[in-house]
Amino acid sequence: MSGIVCGPGGVDGVTYAYVNAQQVSCGNDSNGNTLYVQVSTLAGDQPVPGGELVGLQIGGAMLGVLAVAWGVRVIRDFLNSTGET
C-alpha cells in the first residue's frame, strides 16, 4: 500500500515525486525548511508508527467539538423555550 506524504528533502531511501525533473514542494516546516512530496510504501499490514496516538488526538478533538456544539444547542433551546407556556 502506498501513500503520499510531505517530508524533508535529501533523505536516502525515500522516493520523491518529480514534475519536469524537479521535486514537488509541499510547504515548509516550523524551521523554514522546504518539505517535499514523498511516496511512502508500507510493507505488509503493519500500522504506521505513532498513528495510534495521532488517531486518539484527532478523535478526542472531534469529540470535544461535538460536545461544545451540543452544549451550545442545549443552551440555545433553553433560552428559546423560557417564554413559552
N, CA, C and O atoms as a printed pandas DataFrame, in Angstrom:
     atom_number atom_name residue_name chain_id  residue_number  x_coord  y_coord  z_coord
0              1         N          MET        A               1    0.841   -1.165    0.000
1              2        CA          MET        A               1    0.000    0.000    0.000
2              3         C          MET        A               1    0.893    1.237    0.000
3              4         O          MET        A               1    1.860    1.313    0.758
4              5         N          SER        A               2    0.572    2.179   -0.831
5              6        CA          SER        A               2    1.364    3.402   -0.931
6              7         C          SER        A               2    0.532    4.600   -0.505
7              8         O          SER        A               2   -0.694    4.602   -0.616
8              9         N          GLY        A               3    1.218    5.604   -0.021
9             10        CA          GLY        A               3    0.564    6.842    0.369
10            11         C          GLY        A               3    1.451    8.024    0.032
11            12         O          GLY        A               3    2.666    7.885   -0.112
12            13         N          ILE        A               4    0.839    9.177   -0.093
13            14        CA          ILE        A               4    1.575   10.410   -0.377
14            15         C          ILE        A               4    1.730   11.170    0.935
15            16         O          ILE        A               4    0.751   11.428    1.636
16            17         N          VAL        A               5    2.969   11.525    1.258
17            18        CA          VAL        A               5    3.248   12.265    2.486
18            19         C          VAL        A               5    4.125   13.469    2.149
19            20         O          VAL        A               5    4.672   13.568    1.050
20            21         N          CYS        A               6    4.244   14.355    3.087
21            22        CA          CYS        A               6    5.072   15.546    2.944
22            23         C          CYS        A               6    6.221   15.425    3.940
23            24         O          CYS        A               6    5.986   15.240    5.134
24            25         N          GLY        A               7    7.458   15.528    3.463
25            26        CA          GLY        A               7    8.591   15.354    4.364
26            27         C          GLY        A               7    9.824   16.094    3.874
27            28         O          GLY        A               7    9.793   16.745    2.830
28            29         N          PRO        A               8   10.913   15.992    4.633
29            30        CA          PRO        A               8   12.135   16.713    4.288
30            31         C          PRO        A               8   12.792   16.147    3.030
31            32         O          PRO        A               8   12.555   14.996    2.664
32            33         N          GLY        A               9   13.604   16.946    2.383
33            34        CA          GLY        A               9   14.315   16.515    1.188
34            35         C          GLY        A               9   15.674   15.951    1.526
35            36         O          GLY        A               9   16.180   16.134    2.633
36            37         N          GLY        A              10   16.270   15.255    0.552
37            38        CA          GLY        A              10   17.624   14.752    0.700
38            39         C          GLY        A              10   17.772   13.559    1.619
39            40         O          GLY        A              10   18.860   13.326    2.146
40            41         N          VAL        A              11   16.727   12.807    1.824
41            42        CA          VAL        A              11   16.792   11.634    2.696
42            43         C          VAL        A              11   17.037   10.401    1.834
43            44         O          VAL        A              11   16.330   10.179    0.851
44            45         N          ASP        A              12   18.037    9.596    2.198
45            46        CA          ASP        A              12   18.340    8.381    1.445
46            47         C          ASP        A              12   17.234    7.359    1.619
47            48         O          ASP        A              12   16.668    7.236    2.705
48            49         N          GLY        A              13   16.921    6.626    0.563
49            50        CA          GLY        A              13   15.926    5.571    0.616
50            51         C          GLY        A              13   14.491    6.042    0.519
51            52         O          GLY        A              13   13.568    5.255    0.724
52            53         N          VAL        A              14   14.286    7.312    0.210
53            54        CA          VAL        A              14   12.935    7.874    0.099
54            55         C          VAL        A              14   12.635    8.127   -1.368
55            56         O          VAL        A              14   13.494    8.608   -2.108
56            57         N          THR        A              15   11.425    7.807   -1.790
57            58        CA          THR        A              15   11.000    8.059   -3.169
58            59         C          THR        A              15   10.270    9.397   -3.214
59            60         O          THR        A              15    9.238    9.575   -2.567
60            61         N          TYR        A              16   10.807   10.319   -3.971
61            62        CA          TYR        A              16   10.220   11.652   -4.084
62            63         C          TYR        A              16    9.400   11.758   -5.359
63            64         O          TYR        A              16    9.668   11.060   -6.338
64            65         N          ALA        A              17    8.400   12.633   -5.347
65            66        CA          ALA        A              17    7.605   12.908   -6.535
66            67         C          ALA        A              17    8.310   14.003   -7.343
67            68         O          ALA        A              17    8.765   15.005   -6.792
68            69         N          TYR        A              18    8.390   13.790   -8.652
69            70        CA          TYR        A              18    9.043   14.755   -9.540
70            71         C          TYR        A              18    8.074   15.211  -10.624
71            72         O          TYR        A              18    7.267   14.424  -11.119
72            73         N          VAL        A              19    8.162   16.493  -10.990
73            74        CA          VAL        A              19    7.448   17.055  -12.124
74            75         C          VAL        A              19    8.472   17.854  -12.918
75            76         O          VAL        A              19    9.123   18.751  -12.382
76            77         N          ASN        A              20    8.610   17.522  -14.196
77            78        CA          ASN        A              20    9.614   18.163  -15.055
78            79         C          ASN        A              20   11.003   18.097  -14.429
79            80         O          ASN        A              20   11.743   19.080  -14.441
80            81         N          ALA        A              21   11.351   16.942  -13.888
81            82        CA          ALA        A              21   12.664   16.661  -13.293
82            83         C          ALA        A              21   12.962   17.520  -12.062
83            84         O          ALA        A              21   14.126   17.681  -11.695
84            85         N          GLN        A              22   11.938   18.070  -11.424
85            86        CA          GLN        A              22   12.130   18.836  -10.186
86            87         C          GLN        A              22   11.243   18.258   -9.102
87            88         O          GLN        A              22   10.108   17.856   -9.358
88            89         N          GLN        A              23   11.783   18.220   -7.866
89            90        CA          GLN        A              23   10.994   17.728   -6.746
90            91         C          GLN        A              23    9.815   18.661   -6.504
91            92         O          GLN        A              23    9.926   19.879   -6.650
92            93         N          VAL        A              24    8.672   18.064   -6.127
93            94        CA          VAL        A              24    7.456   18.828   -5.865
94            95         C          VAL        A              24    7.464   19.239   -4.389
95            96         O          VAL        A              24    7.477   18.385   -3.503
96            97         N          SER        A              25    7.458   20.539   -4.134
97            98        CA          SER        A              25    7.440   21.010   -2.746
98            99         C          SER        A              25    6.003   21.054   -2.236
99           100         O          SER        A              25    5.057   21.237   -3.002
100          101         N          CYS        A              26    5.865   20.882   -0.917
101          102        CA          CYS        A              26    4.525   20.882   -0.324
102          103         C          CYS        A              26    4.458   21.755    0.921
103          104         O          CYS        A              26    3.586   21.562    1.767
104          105         N          GLY        A              27    5.363   22.705    1.039
105          106        CA          GLY        A              27    5.301   23.625    2.165
106          107         C          GLY        A              27    6.628   23.722    2.896
107          108         O          GLY        A              27    7.664   23.283    2.397
108          109         N          ASN        A              28    6.580   24.300    4.079
109          110        CA          ASN        A              28    7.760   24.475    4.922
110          111         C          ASN        A              28    7.457   23.972    6.319
111          112         O          ASN        A              28    6.309   24.004    6.762
112          113         N          ASP        A              29    8.493   23.504    7.021
113          114        CA          ASP        A              29    8.304   23.111    8.411
114          115         C          ASP        A              29    8.455   24.334    9.312
115          116         O          ASP        A              29    8.634   25.448    8.820
116          117         N          SER        A              30    8.385   24.134   10.617
117          118        CA          SER        A              30    8.424   25.259   11.555
118          119         C          SER        A              30    9.767   25.978   11.557
119          120         O          SER        A              30    9.855   27.114   12.023
120          121         N          ASN        A              31   10.820   25.333   11.040
121          122        CA          ASN        A              31   12.137   25.968   10.965
122          123         C          ASN        A              31   12.370   26.663    9.628
123          124         O          ASN        A              31   13.430   27.252    9.417
124          125         N          GLY        A              32   11.394   26.602    8.721
125          126        CA          GLY        A              32   11.527   27.225    7.416
126          127         C          GLY        A              32   12.137   26.331    6.361
127          128         O          GLY        A              32   12.357   26.781    5.236
128          129         N          ASN        A              33   12.426   25.056    6.688
129          130        CA          ASN        A              33   12.979   24.124    5.705
130          131         C          ASN        A              33   11.888   23.689    4.739
131          132         O          ASN        A              33   10.744   23.472    5.136
132          133         N          THR        A              34   12.254   23.562    3.464
133          134        CA          THR        A              34   11.298   23.147    2.444
134          135         C          THR        A              34   10.969   21.672    2.597
135          136         O          THR        A              34   11.858   20.847    2.805
136          137         N          LEU        A              35    9.691   21.345    2.495
137          138        CA          LEU        A              35    9.231   19.963    2.535
138          139         C          LEU        A              35    8.827   19.537    1.136
139          140         O          LEU        A              35    8.373   20.353    0.334
140          141         N          TYR        A              36    8.998   18.240    0.847
141          142        CA          TYR        A              36    8.736   17.723   -0.490
142          143         C          TYR        A              36    7.753   16.556   -0.432
143          144         O          TYR        A              36    7.653   15.856    0.576
144          145         N          VAL        A              37    7.026   16.362   -1.542
145          146        CA          VAL        A              37    6.079   15.262   -1.649
146          147         C          VAL        A              37    6.874   13.959   -1.769
147          148         O          VAL        A              37    7.757   13.826   -2.616
148          149         N          GLN        A              38    6.536   12.997   -0.894
149          150        CA          GLN        A              38    7.194   11.697   -0.887
150          151         C          GLN        A              38    6.147   10.613   -1.096
151          152         O          GLN        A              38    4.993   10.759   -0.694
152          153         N          VAL        A              39    6.567    9.526   -1.728
153          154        CA          VAL        A              39    5.702    8.362   -1.890
154          155         C          VAL        A              39    6.151    7.345   -0.848
155          156         O          VAL        A              39    7.264    6.824   -0.915
156          157         N          SER        A              40    5.281    7.069    0.108
157          158        CA          SER        A              40    5.599    6.147    1.196
158          159         C          SER        A              40    4.897    4.824    0.940
159          160         O          SER        A              40    3.687    4.785    0.716
160          161         N          THR        A              41    5.661    3.742    0.973
161          162        CA          THR        A              41    5.109    2.412    0.747
162          163         C          THR        A              41    5.203    1.612    2.041
163          164         O          THR        A              41    6.282    1.452    2.613
164          165         N          LEU        A              42    4.060    1.114    2.490
165          166        CA          LEU        A              42    4.024    0.296    3.699
166          167         C          LEU        A              42    4.168   -1.164    3.308
167          168         O          LEU        A              42    3.497   -1.638    2.391
168          169         N          ALA        A              43    5.043   -1.874    4.002
169          170        CA          ALA        A              43    5.226   -3.299    3.740
170          171         C          ALA        A              43    4.332   -4.080    4.696
171          172         O          ALA        A              43    4.507   -4.011    5.913
172          173         N          GLY        A              44    3.396   -4.808    4.158
173          174        CA          GLY        A              44    2.509   -5.614    4.993
174          175         C          GLY        A              44    1.394   -4.789    5.599
175          176         O          GLY        A              44    1.087   -3.690    5.138
176          177         N          ASP        A              45    0.801   -5.336    6.631
177          178        CA          ASP        A              45   -0.334   -4.696    7.288
178          179         C          ASP        A              45    0.047   -4.001    8.584
179          180         O          ASP        A              45   -0.821   -3.743    9.418
180          181         N          GLN        A              46    1.306   -3.696    8.771
181          182        CA          GLN        A              46    1.757   -3.060    9.997
182          183         C          GLN        A              46    1.324   -1.591   10.019
183          184         O          GLN        A              46    1.415   -0.906    9.000
184          185         N          PRO        A              47    0.856   -1.107   11.168
185          186        CA          PRO        A              47    0.452    0.303   11.245
186          187         C          PRO        A              47    1.651    1.237   11.194
187          188         O          PRO        A              47    2.780    0.846   11.489
188          189         N          VAL        A              48    1.382    2.463   10.818
189          190        CA          VAL        A              48    2.420    3.489   10.791
190          191         C          VAL        A              48    2.766    3.843   12.231
191          192         O          VAL        A              48    1.859    4.094   13.025
192          193         N          PRO        A              49    4.055    3.873   12.597
193          194        CA          PRO        A              49    4.425    4.218   13.973
194          195         C          PRO        A              49    3.875    5.594   14.367
195          196         O          PRO        A              49    4.015    6.559   13.615
196          197         N          GLY        A              50    3.265    5.678   15.521
197          198        CA          GLY        A              50    2.695    6.921   16.009
198          199         C          GLY        A              50    1.285    7.168   15.532
199          200         O          GLY        A              50    0.655    8.136   15.957
200          201         N          GLY        A              51    0.772    6.321   14.664
201          202        CA          GLY        A              51   -0.562    6.517   14.121
202          203         C          GLY        A              51   -1.654    6.395   15.159
203          204         O          GLY        A              51   -2.676    7.077   15.080
204          205         N          GLU        A              52   -1.436    5.513   16.150
205          206        CA          GLU        A              52   -2.445    5.343   17.195
206          207         C          GLU        A              52   -2.594    6.617   18.012
207          208         O          GLU        A              52   -3.710    7.029   18.330
208          209         N          LEU        A              53   -1.482    7.235   18.349
209          210        CA          LEU        A              53   -1.512    8.473   19.146
210          211         C          LEU        A              53   -2.199    9.594   18.375
211          212         O          LEU        A              53   -3.025   10.319   18.928
212          213         N          VAL        A              54   -1.859    9.733   17.108
213          214        CA          VAL        A              54   -2.474   10.783   16.295
214          215         C          VAL        A              54   -3.969   10.533   16.147
215          216         O          VAL        A              54   -4.770   11.466   16.206
216          217         N          GLY        A              55   -4.344    9.263   15.953
217          218        CA          GLY        A              55   -5.758    8.922   15.842
218          219         C          GLY        A              55   -6.532    9.267   17.092
219          220         O          GLY        A              55   -7.653    9.770   17.015
220          221         N          LEU        A              56   -5.936    8.996   18.257
221          222        CA          LEU        A              56   -6.596    9.341   19.517
222          223         C          LEU        A              56   -6.718   10.852   19.684
223          224         O          LEU        A              56   -7.737   11.344   20.169
224          225         N          GLN        A              57   -5.696   11.582   19.289
225          226        CA          GLN        A              57   -5.743   13.042   19.409
226          227         C          GLN        A              57   -6.808   13.636   18.492
227          228         O          GLN        A              57   -7.557   14.524   18.901
228          229         N          ILE        A              58   -6.878   13.152   17.264
229          230        CA          ILE        A              58   -7.885   13.660   16.330
230          231         C          ILE        A              58   -9.280   13.277   16.801
231          232         O          ILE        A              58  -10.200   14.094   16.757
232          233         N          GLY        A              59   -9.443   12.025   17.256
233          234        CA          GLY        A              59  -10.741   11.585   17.766
234          235         C          GLY        A              59  -11.179   12.386   18.973
235          236         O          GLY        A              59  -12.348   12.755   19.084
236          237         N          GLY        A              60  -10.245   12.662   19.885
237          238        CA          GLY        A              60  -10.567   13.470   21.063
238          239         C          GLY        A              60  -10.965   14.889   20.691
239          240         O          GLY        A              60  -11.885   15.459   21.279
240          241         N          ALA        A              61  -10.273   15.453   19.716
241          242        CA          ALA        A              61  -10.615   16.806   19.271
242          243         C          ALA        A              61  -12.009   16.834   18.646
243          244         O          ALA        A              61  -12.781   17.764   18.879
244          245         N          MET        A              62  -12.327   15.813   17.854
245          246        CA          MET        A              62  -13.655   15.757   17.235
246          247         C          MET        A              62  -14.747   15.602   18.291
247          248         O          MET        A              62  -15.792   16.247   18.201
248          249         N          LEU        A              63  -14.514   14.751   19.291
249          250        CA          LEU        A              63  -15.496   14.614   20.371
250          251         C          LEU        A              63  -15.675   15.926   21.127
251          252         O          LEU        A              63  -16.790   16.275   21.514
252          253         N          GLY        A              64  -14.580   16.650   21.338
253          254        CA          GLY        A              64  -14.659   17.946   22.007
254          255         C          GLY        A              64  -15.496   18.940   21.215
255          256         O          GLY        A              64  -16.322   19.652   21.786
256          257         N          VAL        A              65  -15.288   18.991   19.909
257          258        CA          VAL        A              65  -16.065   19.905   19.054
258          259         C          VAL        A              65  -17.543   19.531   19.097
259          260         O          VAL        A              65  -18.405   20.403   19.207
260          261         N          LEU        A              66  -17.836   18.234   19.010
261          262        CA          LEU        A              66  -19.230   17.801   19.056
262          263         C          LEU        A              66  -19.874   18.115   20.408
263          264         O          LEU        A              66  -21.044   18.496   20.462
264          265         N          ALA        A              67  -19.122   17.960   21.494
265          266        CA          ALA        A              67  -19.655   18.258   22.824
266          267         C          ALA        A              67  -19.969   19.747   22.966
267          268         O          ALA        A              67  -21.002   20.111   23.528
268          269         N          VAL        A              68  -19.094   20.600   22.465
269          270        CA          VAL        A              68  -19.336   22.047   22.529
270          271         C          VAL        A              68  -20.551   22.412   21.684
271          272         O          VAL        A              68  -21.385   23.211   22.110
272          273         N          ALA        A              69  -20.658   21.831   20.490
273          274        CA          ALA        A              69  -21.817   22.122   19.638
274          275         C          ALA        A              69  -23.109   21.670   20.310
275          276         O          ALA        A              69  -24.116   22.374   20.246
276          277         N          TRP        A              70  -23.093   20.505   20.951
277          278        CA          TRP        A              70  -24.278   20.013   21.651
278          279         C          TRP        A              70  -24.641   20.948   22.811
279          280         O          TRP        A              70  -25.815   21.255   23.018
280          281         N          GLY        A              71  -23.630   21.398   23.566
281          282        CA          GLY        A              71  -23.876   22.310   24.677
282          283         C          GLY        A              71  -24.475   23.627   24.220
283          284         O          GLY        A              71  -25.403   24.138   24.847
284          285         N          VAL        A              72  -23.955   24.181   23.137
285          286        CA          VAL        A              72  -24.497   25.433   22.600
286          287         C          VAL        A              72  -25.944   25.229   22.158
287          288         O          VAL        A              72  -26.787   26.100   22.372
288          289         N          ARG        A              73  -26.230   24.098   21.552
289          290        CA          ARG        A              73  -27.601   23.818   21.109
290          291         C          ARG        A              73  -28.550   23.700   22.295
291          292         O          ARG        A              73  -29.665   24.220   22.248
292          293         N          VAL        A              74  -28.122   23.025   23.354
293          294        CA          VAL        A              74  -28.972   22.882   24.541
294          295         C          VAL        A              74  -29.249   24.244   25.169
295          296         O          VAL        A              74  -30.387   24.536   25.538
296          297         N          ILE        A              75  -28.221   25.076   25.292
297          298        CA          ILE        A              75  -28.406   26.413   25.877
298          299         C          ILE        A              75  -29.327   27.253   24.990
299          300         O          ILE        A              75  -30.207   27.949   25.497
300          301         N          ARG        A              76  -29.133   27.192   23.676
301          302        CA          ARG        A              76  -29.984   27.944   22.746
302          303         C          ARG        A              76  -31.440   27.502   22.858
303          304         O          ARG        A              76  -32.342   28.338   22.911
304          305         N          ASP        A              77  -31.671   26.189   22.894
305          306        CA          ASP        A              77  -33.040   25.681   23.018
306          307         C          ASP        A              77  -33.666   26.092   24.349
307          308         O          ASP        A              77  -34.855   26.408   24.407
308          309         N          PHE        A              78  -32.864   26.089   25.420
309          310        CA          PHE        A              78  -33.381   26.504   26.723
310          311         C          PHE        A              78  -33.780   27.977   26.710
311          312         O          PHE        A              78  -34.849   28.340   27.201
312          313         N          LEU        A              79  -32.925   28.816   26.150
313          314        CA          LEU        A              79  -33.220   30.257   26.107
314          315         C          LEU        A              79  -34.423   30.540   25.204
315          316         O          LEU        A              79  -35.203   31.448   25.494
316          317         N          ASN        A              80  -34.584   29.799   24.141
317          318        CA          ASN        A              80  -35.703   29.999   23.232
318          319         C          ASN        A              80  -37.022   29.501   23.822
319          320         O          ASN        A              80  -38.088   29.972   23.423
320          321         N          SER        A              81  -36.970   28.572   24.752
321          322        CA          SER        A              81  -38.200   27.982   25.275
322          323         C          SER        A              81  -38.645   28.586   26.594
323          324         O          SER        A              81  -39.695   28.189   27.098
324          325         N          THR        A              82  -37.912   29.523   27.186
325          326        CA          THR        A              82  -38.268   30.053   28.513
326          327         C          THR        A              82  -39.516   30.910   28.500
327          328         O          THR        A              82  -40.177   31.029   29.532
328          329         N          GLY        A              83  -39.863   31.505   27.387
329          330        CA          GLY        A              83  -41.053   32.353   27.333
330          331         C          GLY        A              83  -42.317   31.621   26.947
331          332         O          GLY        A              83  -43.384   32.233   26.930
332          333         N          GLU        A              84  -42.249   30.363   26.640
333          334        CA          GLU        A              84  -43.401   29.608   26.195
334          335         C          GLU        A              84  -44.134   29.003   27.389
335          336         O          GLU        A              84  -43.536   28.738   28.432
336          337         N          THR        A              85  -45.445   28.788   27.220
337          338        CA          THR        A              85  -46.227   28.139   28.281
338          339         C          THR        A              85  -46.690   26.770   27.873
339          340         O          THR        A              85  -47.360   26.088   28.649
